[in-house]
Amino acid sequence: MLLFLLSLLVHARSQGRMLLIGGTFVLFSGLLYLLFMAAWLSLFLVVGGASGVTAAAGVIALVIGVLNVKDSFSFHQGPTLSIPERANPGLF
């Protein structure tokens, strides 16, 4: 979408038209981001009311944090969340 906007701006040849096209893009991008964030906020307000979900998310975050700190001191010993070496060639 951004490439399409840039191609329109290159061929606009007028600062007024450039301002209109760019302003329209910025306005609608902002509105879409606002709607997207409002939807996420609504979801978090609904889920945040359930204390069980909040507690479970907290426990999961703590376990992930402990595993990452453990990896800092003893890499590849015990449980880990790092990507195994055998999978690295396929990723790159």
Helices and strands as residue ranges (DSSP letters): H 2-10, H 15-48, H 51-73, G 85-87, H 88-91
